[in-house]
Amino acid sequence: MTKKTFIELFNFANKVVIITGGSMGIGYGIAKRFAEAGSTIILADVNKDGKKKAELLTKTYGSKVFFVKTDISSEKEVIKLFKTVEKTFKKIDVLVNNAGIYPIKPVLEMDLALWEKTQAINLRGTFLCSREAAKLMIKTGISGSIVNIASVDALHPSSIGLAAYDASKHGVWGFTKNFALETAKHNIRINCIAPGGIRTEGVEKMSQGATKAAENPDAPSFAPMDVPMKRMGEPDEIATATIFLASDAASYMTGSMMVVDGGLLLK
């Protein structure tokens, strides 16, 4: 194997990257880093502001960033997304499965519809997008990378009310490991990131400025004082981990979980 320079290891120029849920929060932070790295990016999202976000990234970084409105829980829409990418760009190098929802509802109060919606977006969407990405990578001979955004909840529950979310993220972690076994022979790497509490628009809204989880029943239980590093993470801190796993610097990693949580799981 030819040794690459540091710059070559993290070279994403001429790479085609799909980021689900890429128009806000962690996904948008990831999109910024790939745009900075010169990638061609497709933001696959249901967010109506996706087109504006794509245009802003293009203007800011000079990279080609596109928005394709996609409901990743729909097999029809996911297949359409990847057919569009194949027709337009001829390939895909990196898929980041980031899109997900975070409903808080105790099991005893949860209806089937909320359970099914959570699994459909968080787990089924990861399966559908990974399947189609791998098919296209194999078809075009690309040694690609898939990075799944799971959660520390895939390893340990953070609070009551997240049973549906936790089940979906455990599923993402299990799927990551098994699909990594299946695709290794095709030189397709599949890895996973487990973020802890990340300061996104959604989390800020839930927290409503609370400094302690006990002050707001809907606030995340991983408030800053509960984290050894005494703060929440930023979307860019998940973005840089994603860049690493997607890069050739992680060329001997597949089926791995990278925990990025400020030490939360140490407690």
SELOPA-194613 format. One record per residue: x, z, y of N, C-alpha, C in turn. Coordinates in nm, 3 decimals. Each point is the difference from the previous one (the first is absolute). Layout:
! residues N
<roke <X Z Y> <X Z Y> <X Z Y>>
...
This chain:
! residues 267
<roke <0.084 0.000 -0.119> <-0.084 0.000 0.119> <0.087 0.000 0.125>>
<roke <-0.021 -0.096 0.089> <0.079 -0.012 0.121> <-0.032 0.113 0.097>>
<roke <0.103 0.066 0.049> <-0.019 0.110 0.094> <-0.037 -0.055 0.137>>
<roke <-0.105 0.057 0.060> <-0.045 -0.045 0.130> <0.046 0.094 0.109>>
<roke <0.016 -0.054 0.120> <0.036 0.084 0.113> <-0.121 0.085 0.039>>
<roke <0.026 0.101 0.082> <-0.108 0.088 0.044> <-0.111 -0.080 0.069>>
<roke <0.038 -0.091 0.086> <-0.098 -0.082 0.072> <-0.080 -0.087 -0.096>>
<roke <0.068 -0.055 -0.100> <-0.069 -0.085 -0.098> <-0.101 0.079 -0.082>>
<roke <0.032 0.126 -0.029> <-0.090 0.083 -0.080> <-0.135 0.019 0.068>>
<roke <0.001 0.006 0.132> <-0.122 0.026 0.075> <-0.046 -0.123 0.080>>
<roke <0.034 -0.116 -0.051> <-0.038 -0.124 0.068> <-0.138 -0.046 -0.047>>
<roke <-0.097 0.004 0.089> <-0.135 -0.044 -0.033> <-0.040 -0.128 0.073>>
<roke <0.096 -0.068 0.060> <-0.028 -0.129 0.062> <-0.042 -0.097 -0.109>>
<roke <-0.099 -0.081 0.030> <-0.054 -0.098 -0.094> <-0.075 0.064 -0.117>>
<roke <-0.028 0.128 0.010> <-0.079 0.068 -0.102> <-0.146 0.004 0.043>>
<roke <-0.089 -0.018 -0.096> <-0.144 0.006 0.026> <-0.051 0.134 -0.052>>
<roke <-0.062 0.076 0.088> <-0.041 0.137 -0.031> <-0.150 0.016 0.026>>
<roke <-0.072 0.051 -0.099> <-0.141 0.034 0.019> <-0.012 0.151 0.007>>
<roke <-0.070 0.048 0.102> <-0.023 0.143 0.017> <-0.150 0.023 0.007>>
<roke <-0.056 0.070 -0.098> <-0.142 0.030 0.005> <-0.022 0.122 0.090>>
<roke <-0.111 -0.001 0.073> <-0.023 0.107 0.096> <0.109 0.004 0.105>>
<roke <0.048 -0.116 0.040> <0.118 -0.008 0.087> <-0.026 0.003 0.148>>
<roke <-0.123 0.022 0.041> <-0.028 -0.006 0.143> <-0.009 0.136 0.069>>
<roke <0.021 0.108 -0.075> <0.000 0.131 0.062> <0.074 0.102 -0.087>>
<roke <0.031 0.115 0.057> <0.060 0.108 -0.075> <0.132 -0.034 -0.066>>
<roke <0.015 0.046 -0.123> <0.122 -0.025 -0.077> <0.024 -0.150 -0.017>>
<roke <-0.106 -0.074 -0.028> <0.014 -0.143 -0.020> <0.055 -0.072 0.120>>
<roke <-0.044 0.039 0.118> <0.049 -0.064 0.123> <0.146 0.039 0.026>>
<roke <0.034 0.125 -0.033> <0.139 0.042 0.013> <0.090 -0.084 -0.091>>
<roke <-0.047 -0.025 -0.122> <0.075 -0.085 -0.094> <0.011 -0.142 0.053>>
<roke <-0.109 -0.052 0.056> <-0.001 -0.136 0.054> <0.102 -0.014 0.114>>
<roke <0.011 0.102 0.082> <0.097 -0.003 0.111> <0.142 -0.018 -0.053>>
<roke <0.034 0.075 -0.104> <0.137 -0.007 -0.054> <0.028 -0.136 -0.064>>
<roke <-0.096 -0.053 -0.074> <0.022 -0.132 -0.059> <0.005 -0.109 0.107>>
<roke <-0.077 0.017 0.107> <0.004 -0.096 0.110> <0.137 0.006 0.068>>
<roke <0.050 0.120 0.019> <0.132 0.019 0.059> <0.108 -0.065 -0.088>>
<roke <-0.024 0.001 -0.132> <0.096 -0.056 -0.095> <-0.012 -0.152 -0.013>>
<roke <-0.093 -0.060 0.073> <-0.011 -0.146 0.002> <-0.086 -0.060 -0.109>>
<roke <-0.083 0.081 -0.065> <-0.086 -0.051 -0.108> <-0.118 -0.078 0.055>>
<roke <-0.056 -0.084 -0.086> <-0.131 -0.057 0.024> <-0.100 0.096 -0.063>>
<roke <-0.096 0.046 0.078> <-0.086 0.109 -0.045> <-0.147 -0.040 0.000>>
<roke <-0.069 0.041 -0.104> <-0.146 -0.017 -0.007> <-0.061 0.139 -0.004>>
<roke <-0.079 0.031 0.102> <-0.074 0.125 0.002> <-0.135 -0.025 -0.067>>
<roke <-0.022 0.062 -0.115> <-0.126 -0.014 -0.073> <-0.080 0.127 0.023>>
<roke <-0.109 -0.012 0.074> <-0.070 0.120 0.045> <-0.145 -0.036 0.032>>
<roke <-0.086 0.102 -0.001> <-0.138 -0.021 0.043> <-0.017 0.038 0.148>>
<roke <0.104 0.058 0.057> <-0.004 0.045 0.140> <-0.018 -0.119 0.094>>
<roke <-0.101 0.007 0.084> <-0.030 -0.111 0.091> <0.109 -0.022 0.104>>
<roke <0.086 0.101 0.021> <0.109 -0.013 0.095> <0.126 -0.061 -0.062>>
<roke <-0.010 -0.040 -0.126> <0.117 -0.052 -0.069> <0.063 -0.120 0.066>>
<roke <-0.082 -0.089 0.051> <0.053 -0.121 0.064> <0.079 0.036 0.126>>
<roke <-0.053 0.093 0.079> <0.070 0.042 0.121> <0.133 0.068 -0.035>>
<roke <-0.002 0.080 -0.105> <0.123 0.068 -0.042> <0.104 -0.101 -0.047>>
<roke <-0.044 -0.103 -0.071> <0.092 -0.105 -0.047> <0.062 -0.073 0.119>>
<roke <-0.083 -0.030 0.098> <0.049 -0.070 0.120> <0.099 0.087 0.077>>
<roke <-0.027 0.130 0.005> <0.090 0.092 0.071> <0.135 0.008 -0.070>>
<roke <-0.001 0.005 -0.133> <0.126 0.005 -0.074> <0.081 -0.128 0.020>>
<roke <-0.068 -0.112 -0.001> <0.068 -0.129 0.023> <0.064 -0.003 0.138>>
<roke <-0.075 0.045 0.099> <0.050 0.001 0.138> <0.117 0.096 0.017>>
<roke <-0.008 0.116 -0.064> <0.101 0.104 0.016> <0.129 -0.031 -0.073>>
<roke <-0.012 -0.052 -0.123> <0.119 -0.016 -0.084> <0.041 -0.146 -0.022>>
<roke <-0.087 -0.093 0.035> <0.033 -0.141 -0.020> <-0.016 -0.048 -0.142>>
<roke <-0.048 0.086 -0.088> <-0.025 -0.040 -0.138> <-0.137 -0.065 -0.011>>
<roke <-0.021 -0.070 -0.110> <-0.130 -0.062 -0.024> <-0.088 0.101 -0.073>>
<roke <-0.105 0.045 0.066> <-0.090 0.099 -0.057> <-0.143 -0.054 0.004>>
<roke <-0.067 0.005 -0.113> <-0.134 -0.056 -0.011> <-0.096 0.106 -0.052>>
<roke <-0.126 -0.017 0.033> <-0.104 0.090 -0.047> <-0.096 -0.076 -0.090>>
<roke <-0.026 0.055 -0.118> <-0.100 -0.058 -0.090> <-0.098 0.111 -0.035>>
<roke <-0.121 -0.012 0.051> <-0.101 0.103 -0.026> <-0.029 0.005 -0.150>>
<roke <0.024 0.115 -0.059> <-0.012 0.013 -0.145> <-0.052 0.136 -0.040>>
<roke <-0.100 0.001 -0.084> <-0.046 0.123 -0.065> <0.070 0.005 -0.135>>
<roke <0.101 0.087 -0.012> <0.082 -0.002 -0.122> <-0.074 0.051 -0.123>>
<roke <-0.118 0.059 0.019> <-0.077 0.045 -0.116> <-0.078 -0.115 -0.063>>
<roke <0.000 -0.116 0.068> <-0.072 -0.118 -0.049> <0.097 -0.095 -0.069>>
<roke <-0.020 -0.025 -0.128> <0.087 -0.092 -0.072> <-0.005 -0.139 0.063>>
<roke <-0.116 -0.043 0.040> <-0.016 -0.132 0.062> <0.084 -0.012 0.127>>
<roke <-0.005 0.103 0.084> <0.075 -0.006 0.126> <0.150 0.011 -0.023>>
<roke <0.043 0.079 -0.097> <0.143 0.013 -0.029> <0.055 -0.133 -0.053>>
<roke <-0.071 -0.062 -0.091> <0.043 -0.130 -0.053> <0.008 -0.103 0.112>>
<roke <-0.098 0.003 0.089> <0.000 -0.092 0.114> <0.121 0.025 0.090>>
<roke <0.034 0.128 0.023> <0.116 0.035 0.081> <0.126 -0.061 -0.057>>
<roke <0.023 0.016 -0.129> <0.124 -0.048 -0.059> <0.004 -0.151 -0.014>>
<roke <-0.115 -0.063 -0.015> <-0.004 -0.146 0.001> <0.036 -0.053 0.138>>
<roke <-0.047 0.069 0.104> <0.033 -0.038 0.137> <0.149 0.015 0.026>>
<roke <0.057 0.111 -0.048> <0.144 0.025 0.018> <0.082 -0.105 -0.075>>
<roke <-0.041 -0.032 -0.122> <0.073 -0.101 -0.077> <-0.006 -0.137 0.067>>
<roke <-0.116 -0.035 0.049> <-0.018 -0.131 0.065> <0.080 -0.008 0.129>>
<roke <0.001 0.108 0.076> <0.063 -0.001 0.132> <0.150 0.026 -0.005>>
<roke <0.043 0.097 -0.083> <0.139 0.043 0.001> <0.075 -0.030 -0.130>>
<roke <-0.074 -0.045 -0.103> <0.060 -0.042 -0.128> <0.051 0.113 -0.087>>
<roke <0.002 0.124 0.051> <0.057 0.110 -0.079> <-0.039 0.133 0.061>>
<roke <0.035 0.107 -0.071> <-0.003 0.136 0.054> <0.122 0.073 -0.055>>
<roke <0.070 0.071 0.089> <0.119 0.075 -0.040> <-0.028 0.149 -0.015>>
<roke <-0.086 0.052 0.086> <-0.027 0.145 0.001> <-0.150 0.023 0.019>>
<roke <-0.054 0.091 -0.079> <-0.137 0.048 0.020> <0.007 0.150 0.023>>
<roke <-0.066 0.046 0.106> <-0.013 0.143 0.025> <-0.147 0.037 -0.012>>
<roke <-0.033 0.074 -0.104> <-0.138 0.046 -0.021> <-0.019 0.131 0.076>>
<roke <-0.047 -0.012 0.122> <-0.014 0.116 0.087> <-0.145 0.039 0.027>>
<roke <-0.091 -0.096 -0.003> <-0.138 0.027 0.038> <-0.062 0.110 -0.084>>
<roke <-0.072 0.088 0.063> <-0.064 0.108 -0.073> <-0.091 0.081 0.090>>
<roke <-0.088 0.079 -0.061> <-0.087 0.088 0.075> <0.021 0.143 -0.046>>
<roke <-0.042 0.094 0.084> <0.036 0.140 -0.018> <-0.123 0.088 0.024>>
<roke <-0.107 -0.019 -0.078> <-0.121 0.080 0.023> <0.017 0.143 -0.048>>
<roke <-0.054 0.093 0.075> <0.006 0.141 -0.037> <-0.140 0.046 -0.039>>
<roke <-0.018 0.028 -0.128> <-0.131 0.042 -0.051> <0.020 0.072 -0.133>>
<roke <-0.040 0.126 -0.010> <0.010 0.071 -0.128> <-0.078 -0.074 -0.109>>
<roke <0.046 0.010 -0.121> <-0.063 -0.069 -0.112> <-0.148 0.040 -0.013>>
<roke <-0.030 0.127 0.018> <-0.137 0.047 -0.017> <-0.095 -0.053 0.107>>
<roke <0.057 -0.058 0.106> <-0.081 -0.058 0.107> <0.012 -0.153 0.005>>
<roke <0.079 -0.056 -0.088> <0.031 -0.143 0.005> <-0.100 -0.083 -0.078>>
<roke <-0.043 -0.112 0.060> <-0.085 -0.093 -0.075> <0.088 -0.106 -0.064>>
<roke <-0.059 -0.072 -0.094> <0.076 -0.100 -0.076> <0.054 -0.110 0.091>>
<roke <-0.078 -0.035 0.102> <0.041 -0.109 0.089> <0.134 0.028 0.068>>
<roke <0.020 0.124 0.046> <0.127 0.035 0.066> <0.116 -0.003 -0.100>>
<roke <-0.026 0.054 -0.119> <0.103 -0.005 -0.105> <0.040 -0.144 -0.030>>
<roke <-0.098 -0.085 -0.023> <0.027 -0.140 -0.036> <0.069 -0.075 0.113>>
<roke <-0.039 0.026 0.124> <0.062 -0.068 0.114> <0.148 0.038 0.011>>
<roke <0.030 0.127 -0.022> <0.139 0.046 0.008> <0.086 -0.065 -0.107>>
<roke <-0.051 -0.005 -0.122> <0.076 -0.063 -0.110> <0.014 -0.151 0.023>>
<roke <-0.106 -0.060 0.053> <0.001 -0.145 0.020> <0.106 -0.043 0.101>>
<roke <0.010 0.073 0.109> <0.098 -0.037 0.103> <0.140 0.046 -0.039>>
<roke <0.014 0.127 -0.034> <0.134 0.056 -0.022> <0.066 -0.046 -0.129>>
<roke <-0.078 -0.014 -0.108> <0.059 -0.034 -0.130> <-0.027 -0.143 -0.041>>
<roke <-0.128 -0.041 0.002> <-0.031 -0.139 -0.038> <0.072 -0.098 0.093>>
<roke <0.003 0.030 0.129> <0.067 -0.089 0.095> <0.148 -0.015 -0.030>>
<roke <0.064 0.111 -0.038> <0.142 -0.005 -0.037> <0.020 -0.086 -0.124>>
<roke <-0.086 0.017 -0.098> <0.006 -0.082 -0.122> <-0.018 -0.148 0.031>>
<roke <-0.105 -0.034 0.074> <-0.030 -0.141 0.027> <0.113 -0.068 0.077>>
<roke <0.047 0.066 0.106> <0.106 -0.061 0.081> <0.131 -0.011 -0.077>>
<roke <0.031 0.103 -0.079> <0.124 -0.003 -0.080> <-0.005 -0.111 -0.104>>
<roke <-0.114 -0.013 -0.065> <-0.015 -0.104 -0.102> <0.021 -0.139 0.060>>
<roke <-0.066 -0.027 0.112> <0.010 -0.133 0.061> <0.139 -0.024 0.058>>
<roke <0.062 0.103 0.057> <0.135 -0.016 0.054> <0.099 -0.031 -0.111>>
<roke <-0.008 0.074 -0.109> <0.092 -0.022 -0.112> <-0.018 -0.139 -0.060>>
<roke <-0.124 -0.044 -0.012> <-0.026 -0.135 -0.052> <0.070 -0.105 0.086>>
<roke <-0.013 0.014 0.132> <0.062 -0.097 0.091> <0.152 0.011 -0.003>>
<roke <0.053 0.120 -0.008> <0.145 0.018 -0.010> <0.055 -0.067 -0.125>>
<roke <-0.068 0.020 -0.112> <0.044 -0.060 -0.126> <-0.010 -0.153 0.007>>
<roke <-0.108 -0.048 0.055> <-0.022 -0.145 0.012> <0.109 -0.067 0.083>>
<roke <0.044 0.067 0.105> <0.097 -0.059 0.092> <0.143 0.047 -0.027>>
<roke <0.019 0.081 -0.102> <0.135 0.045 -0.036> <0.060 0.098 0.099>>
<roke <-0.084 0.077 0.068> <0.049 0.097 0.098> <0.027 0.135 -0.067>>
<roke <0.118 0.056 0.025> <0.030 0.136 -0.045> <-0.054 0.094 0.108>>
<roke <-0.127 0.027 -0.007> <-0.067 0.070 0.108> <-0.004 0.150 -0.014>>
<roke <-0.060 0.062 0.100> <-0.014 0.146 0.003> <-0.141 0.037 0.042>>
<roke <-0.057 0.096 -0.071> <-0.130 0.056 0.036> <0.019 0.148 0.027>>
<roke <-0.046 0.044 0.116> <0.010 0.141 0.037> <-0.141 0.055 0.019>>
<roke <-0.034 0.099 -0.081> <-0.132 0.062 0.007> <0.008 0.131 0.078>>
<roke <-0.089 0.015 0.097> <-0.005 0.124 0.077> <-0.099 0.093 -0.069>>
<roke <0.054 0.104 -0.064> <-0.085 0.097 -0.070> <-0.017 0.120 0.091>>
<roke <0.038 0.118 -0.046> <-0.016 0.123 0.077> <0.065 0.113 -0.078>>
<roke <0.036 0.107 0.071> <0.045 0.119 -0.070> <-0.113 0.053 -0.089>>
<roke <-0.124 -0.038 0.032> <-0.113 0.042 -0.082> <0.000 -0.065 -0.137>>
<roke <0.084 -0.101 -0.019> <0.017 -0.058 -0.133> <0.081 0.093 -0.088>>
<roke <0.064 0.099 0.061> <0.086 0.093 -0.072> <-0.053 0.143 0.003>>
<roke <-0.072 0.034 0.106> <-0.052 0.135 0.013> <-0.115 -0.001 0.101>>
<roke <-0.113 0.062 -0.032> <-0.113 -0.001 0.094> <0.034 0.077 0.128>>
<roke <-0.042 -0.055 0.113> <0.030 0.066 0.128> <-0.114 0.085 0.050>>
<roke <-0.125 -0.036 -0.036> <-0.112 0.082 0.045> <-0.126 -0.034 -0.076>>
<roke <-0.094 0.093 0.000> <-0.132 -0.025 -0.058> <-0.070 -0.107 0.083>>
<roke <-0.076 -0.085 -0.067> <-0.072 -0.105 0.070> <0.062 -0.137 -0.014>>
<roke <0.118 -0.004 -0.066> <0.071 -0.128 -0.014> <0.007 -0.046 -0.146>>
<roke <-0.096 0.041 -0.080> <0.004 -0.036 -0.142> <-0.006 -0.150 -0.022>>
<roke <-0.085 -0.070 0.073> <-0.011 -0.145 -0.015> <0.129 -0.068 0.044>>
<roke <0.053 0.045 0.113> <0.126 -0.054 0.051> <0.115 0.028 -0.096>>
<roke <0.008 0.126 -0.047> <0.107 0.037 -0.091> <-0.004 -0.080 -0.130>>
<roke <-0.121 -0.019 -0.052> <-0.015 -0.080 -0.122> <0.050 -0.142 0.021>>
<roke <-0.034 -0.056 0.116> <0.043 -0.138 0.028> <0.151 -0.010 0.014>>
<roke <0.061 0.100 0.064> <0.145 -0.005 0.021> <0.078 0.033 -0.127>>
<roke <-0.054 0.087 -0.086> <0.059 0.017 -0.133> <-0.004 -0.134 -0.074>>
<roke <-0.110 -0.072 0.017> <-0.013 -0.130 -0.064> <0.101 -0.101 0.051>>
<roke <0.024 0.002 0.132> <0.100 -0.090 0.059> <0.138 0.028 -0.058>>
<roke <0.035 0.127 -0.017> <0.130 0.037 -0.055> <0.010 -0.043 -0.146>>
<roke <-0.104 0.024 -0.078> <0.002 -0.043 -0.139> <0.007 -0.151 -0.013>>
<roke <-0.075 -0.070 0.083> <0.001 -0.146 0.000> <0.138 -0.053 0.037>>
<roke <0.062 0.062 0.100> <0.134 -0.042 0.043> <0.098 0.001 -0.116>>
<roke <0.002 0.110 -0.074> <0.096 0.014 -0.111> <-0.026 -0.102 -0.110>>
<roke <-0.126 -0.017 -0.038> <-0.029 -0.090 -0.111> <0.021 -0.146 0.038>>
<roke <-0.042 -0.038 0.121> <0.016 -0.140 0.042> <0.148 -0.031 0.023>>
<roke <0.078 0.102 0.038> <0.145 -0.020 0.014> <0.062 -0.035 -0.134>>
<roke <-0.047 0.062 -0.108> <0.047 -0.034 -0.134> <-0.031 -0.146 -0.032>>
<roke <-0.121 -0.042 0.036> <-0.046 -0.134 -0.033> <0.073 -0.109 0.076>>
<roke <0.035 0.028 0.125> <0.058 -0.105 0.086> <0.152 0.002 0.007>>
<roke <0.063 0.099 -0.059> <0.147 0.010 0.008> <0.068 -0.125 -0.055>>
<roke <-0.053 -0.056 -0.107> <0.060 -0.119 -0.060> <-0.006 -0.121 0.092>>
<roke <-0.087 0.007 0.101> <-0.012 -0.109 0.097> <0.080 0.030 0.128>>
<roke <0.079 0.107 -0.004> <0.078 0.043 0.117> <-0.088 0.032 0.119>>
<roke <-0.117 0.055 -0.028> <-0.091 0.048 0.105> <0.003 0.152 -0.006>>
<roke <0.037 0.061 0.111> <0.011 0.145 0.006> <-0.126 0.060 0.063>>
<roke <-0.048 0.109 -0.058> <-0.119 0.066 0.051> <0.029 0.149 0.015>>
<roke <-0.007 0.047 0.123> <0.029 0.140 0.028> <-0.110 0.061 0.086>>
<roke <0.011 0.129 0.022> <-0.107 0.075 0.062> <0.056 0.100 0.102>>
<roke <-0.074 0.023 0.106> <0.038 0.102 0.098> <-0.111 0.104 0.005>>
<roke <0.040 0.127 0.005> <-0.095 0.110 0.011> <0.017 0.067 0.135>>
<roke <-0.075 -0.045 0.101> <0.009 0.065 0.131> <-0.067 0.137 -0.002>>
<roke <0.053 0.089 0.080> <-0.068 0.126 0.027> <-0.091 -0.021 0.119>>
<roke <-0.011 0.100 0.085> <-0.085 -0.013 0.119> <0.065 -0.090 0.104>>
<roke <-0.064 -0.112 0.030> <0.052 -0.096 0.096> <-0.094 -0.007 0.120>>
<roke <0.056 0.002 0.118> <-0.079 0.001 0.123> <-0.053 -0.140 0.031>>
<roke <-0.116 -0.031 -0.053> <-0.066 -0.128 0.025> <-0.126 0.024 0.082>>
<roke <-0.063 -0.109 0.043> <-0.124 0.011 0.077> <-0.106 0.077 -0.077>>
<roke <-0.012 -0.028 -0.129> <-0.102 0.064 -0.082> <0.024 0.149 -0.016>>
<roke <0.125 0.038 -0.024> <0.032 0.141 -0.017> <-0.017 0.076 0.132>>
<roke <0.040 -0.062 0.110> <-0.017 0.063 0.131> <-0.148 0.026 0.028>>
<roke <-0.083 -0.096 -0.037> <-0.144 0.014 0.023> <-0.057 0.114 -0.082>>
<roke <0.044 0.010 -0.127> <-0.048 0.109 -0.086> <0.047 0.135 0.052>>
<roke <0.125 0.004 0.044> <0.057 0.127 0.043> <-0.058 0.046 0.133>>
<roke <-0.033 -0.096 0.084> <-0.061 0.032 0.130> <0.082 0.103 0.078>>
<roke <0.132 -0.014 -0.011> <0.089 0.086 0.077> <0.024 0.136 -0.060>>
<roke <-0.054 0.027 -0.118> <0.019 0.133 -0.060> <0.145 0.023 -0.034>>
<roke <0.049 0.122 0.023> <0.138 0.033 -0.036> <0.007 0.065 -0.136>>
<roke <-0.114 0.050 -0.048> <-0.007 0.057 -0.134> <-0.116 -0.061 -0.074>>
<roke <0.022 -0.029 -0.128> <-0.107 -0.060 -0.078> <-0.126 0.087 0.001>>
<roke <0.018 0.132 0.003> <-0.115 0.091 -0.005> <-0.089 -0.011 0.122>>
<roke <0.052 -0.054 0.110> <-0.078 -0.012 0.123> <-0.101 -0.114 -0.007>>
<roke <0.019 -0.088 -0.094> <-0.090 -0.115 -0.013> <-0.015 -0.030 -0.149>>
<roke <-0.118 0.019 -0.056> <-0.019 -0.021 -0.145> <0.038 -0.140 -0.048>>
<roke <-0.009 -0.099 0.090> <0.033 -0.137 -0.039> <0.146 -0.037 0.028>>
<roke <0.074 0.092 0.060> <0.140 -0.030 0.030> <0.082 -0.002 -0.129>>
<roke <0.103 -0.085 -0.007> <0.086 -0.002 -0.120> <0.062 0.137 -0.024>>
<roke <0.012 0.038 -0.126> <0.057 0.132 -0.031> <0.150 0.003 0.022>>
<roke <0.062 -0.119 0.015> <0.144 -0.004 0.021> <0.031 0.000 0.150>>
<roke <-0.057 0.099 0.072> <0.030 0.014 0.142> <0.149 0.032 0.015>>
<roke <0.061 -0.028 0.117> <0.144 0.013 0.017> <0.060 0.131 -0.048>>
<roke <-0.071 0.113 0.022> <0.060 0.128 -0.041> <0.008 0.015 -0.151>>
<roke <-0.069 -0.084 -0.074> <0.004 0.007 -0.145> <0.111 -0.088 -0.059>>
<roke <0.066 -0.078 0.084> <0.104 -0.093 -0.043> <0.137 0.061 0.033>>
<roke <0.092 0.005 -0.096> <0.132 0.058 0.028> <0.068 -0.058 0.124>>
<roke <-0.018 -0.129 0.027> <0.062 -0.060 0.118> <-0.080 0.026 0.128>>
<roke <-0.114 0.071 -0.015> <-0.080 0.047 0.114> <-0.055 -0.112 0.089>>
<roke <-0.029 -0.113 -0.059> <-0.063 -0.108 0.075> <-0.064 -0.098 -0.096>>
<roke <-0.089 -0.083 0.053> <-0.053 -0.110 -0.079> <0.093 -0.120 0.012>>
<roke <-0.010 -0.090 -0.095> <0.082 -0.119 0.004> <-0.061 -0.105 0.091>>
<roke <0.080 -0.100 0.032> <-0.045 -0.113 0.081> <-0.011 -0.124 -0.088>>
<roke <-0.090 -0.092 0.035> <-0.014 -0.123 -0.080> <0.132 -0.073 -0.022>>
<roke <0.089 0.005 0.100> <0.127 -0.071 -0.014> <0.087 0.060 -0.110>>
<roke <-0.021 0.128 -0.031> <0.080 0.062 -0.105> <-0.044 -0.045 -0.139>>
<roke <-0.122 -0.047 -0.011> <-0.045 -0.065 -0.124> <0.043 -0.146 0.002>>
<roke <0.001 -0.059 0.119> <0.041 -0.140 0.013> <0.145 -0.021 -0.042>>
<roke <0.089 0.090 0.040> <0.141 -0.018 -0.035> <0.022 0.020 -0.150>>
<roke <-0.077 0.091 -0.060> <0.008 0.017 -0.146> <-0.049 -0.125 -0.071>>
<roke <-0.104 -0.061 0.056> <-0.054 -0.124 -0.057> <0.101 -0.114 0.008>>
<roke <0.064 -0.011 0.115> <0.103 -0.102 0.019> <0.110 0.017 -0.105>>
<roke <0.041 0.123 -0.024> <0.104 0.024 -0.101> <-0.046 -0.046 -0.138>>
<roke <-0.118 0.043 -0.043> <-0.047 -0.035 -0.135> <-0.022 -0.150 -0.016>>
<roke <-0.037 -0.066 0.108> <-0.024 -0.145 -0.007> <0.130 -0.079 0.006>>
<roke <0.107 0.064 0.043> <0.126 -0.070 0.022> <0.086 -0.008 -0.125>>
<roke <0.105 -0.079 0.009> <0.096 -0.011 -0.110> <0.084 0.126 -0.016>>
<roke <-0.008 0.092 0.097> <0.071 0.128 -0.014> <-0.061 0.082 -0.113>>
<roke <-0.124 -0.031 -0.035> <-0.069 0.070 -0.110> <-0.014 -0.091 -0.122>>
<roke <0.096 -0.088 -0.019> <-0.010 -0.103 -0.103> <-0.006 0.053 -0.143>>
<roke <0.043 0.126 -0.022> <-0.004 0.056 -0.136> <-0.108 0.109 -0.011>>
<roke <-0.097 -0.007 0.088> <-0.110 0.096 -0.002> <-0.132 -0.069 -0.031>>
<roke <-0.068 0.047 -0.102> <-0.137 -0.045 -0.027> <-0.072 0.111 -0.074>>
<roke <-0.128 0.012 0.029> <-0.079 0.108 -0.059> <0.036 0.136 0.056>>
<roke <0.058 0.002 0.120> <0.045 0.126 0.061> <-0.096 0.048 0.108>>
<roke <0.000 0.130 0.020> <-0.078 0.063 0.106> <0.095 0.060 0.103>>
<roke <-0.017 -0.037 0.127> <0.078 0.059 0.108> <-0.091 0.093 0.079>>
<roke <0.034 0.127 0.003> <-0.080 0.099 0.072> <0.053 0.014 0.142>>
<roke <-0.089 -0.015 0.098> <0.036 0.010 0.141> <-0.099 0.098 0.064>>
<roke <0.031 0.129 -0.006> <-0.101 0.101 0.033> <0.050 0.118 0.082>>
<roke <0.121 -0.009 0.053> <0.050 0.112 0.080> <0.024 0.126 -0.078>>
<roke <0.003 -0.013 -0.134> <0.022 0.115 -0.085> <-0.126 0.070 -0.047>>
<roke <-0.116 -0.061 0.025> <-0.128 0.063 -0.034> <-0.009 0.041 -0.147>>
<roke <0.046 -0.086 -0.091> <-0.012 0.030 -0.142> <0.100 0.104 -0.049>>
<roke <0.088 0.043 0.088> <0.094 0.106 -0.037> <-0.068 0.136 -0.006>>
<roke <-0.116 0.008 0.064> <-0.069 0.131 0.009> <-0.088 0.024 -0.121>>
